[in-house]
Amino acid sequence: MEDIFWMSEMKSTIAALKKMDCAEGRSNRDRFRMESEVVLTSEISLVSRNQEIKMLEAKIEEIQDKLDTFNATTEI
């Protein structure tokens, strides 16, 4: 079933999204240059990242329900 592969891809995408640093704004995170301030810019906002993760998790759950129904109703 192709759905199993899509679930795997979505889970990998979620893992990658969760690793992304979404920090924005001024920061002096660099331990070695505390006197200078750095302006951080993220590629995706924290809100957008979390929405994307929720959407992917919902799709995974949908596919899992479909697979569970298939497994419960199919005889070998």
PyMOL commands that set and color helices and strands:
alter all, ss='L'
color gray80, all
select helices_A, chain A and resi 2-19+46-73
alter helices_A, ss='H'
color red, helices_A
select strands_A, chain A and resi 25-27+38-40
alter strands_A, ss='S'
color yellow, strands_A
deselect
rebuild
show_as cartoon
